[in-house]
């Protein structure tokens, strides 16, 4: 699990629910790894490794841009002035 996800969960979830949420997230991530391999293996056999890496890179860039757009919009909505 990466740091931004952990920070988001810790800020968003009630302390008494954190154990359940983290265990659910870890279970989902653990289950997604073999599923990803089951999908990637046959696809790479058909289209080749270079093509797979290219389209995986494109998908990662698109995902990063979408996450940036969504998080900026979320930050504008939820940003509250800091009171010192």
BELSULVEN-V775826 format. One record per residue. N is the residue number from 0. PHI is phi in radians with two decimals (999 if undefined). Layout:
# BELSULVEN-V775826
N PHI
N PHI
This chain:
# BELSULVEN-V775826
0 999
1 -1.58
2 -1.08
3 -1.05
4 -1.16
5 -1.09
6 -1.12
7 -1.08
8 -1.11
9 -1.13
10 -1.38
11 -1.67
12 -1.83
13 -1.08
14 -0.95
15 -1.25
16 -1.77
17 -1.05
18 -1.05
19 -1.15
20 -1.16
21 -1.12
22 -1.17
23 -1.14
24 -1.09
25 -1.14
26 -1.11
27 -1.09
28 -1.18
29 -1.15
30 -1.25
31 -1.27
32 -1.11
33 -1.17
34 -1.13
35 -1.06
36 -1.17
37 -1.12
38 -1.39
39 -1.17
40 -0.96
41 -1.12
42 -1.13
43 -1.12
44 -1.07
45 -1.45
46 -1.73
47 1.67
48 -1.20
49 -1.06
50 -1.14
51 -1.06
52 -1.11
53 -1.05
54 -1.22
55 -1.14
56 -1.11
57 -1.06
58 -1.10
59 -1.14
60 -1.14
61 -1.07
62 -1.08
63 -1.11
64 -1.13
65 -1.09
66 -1.11
67 -1.09
68 -1.11
69 -1.13
70 -1.21
71 -1.14
72 -1.11
73 -1.10
74 -1.10
75 -1.13
76 -1.30
77 -1.72
78 -1.16
79 -2.06
80 -1.09
81 -1.35
82 -1.90
83 -1.74
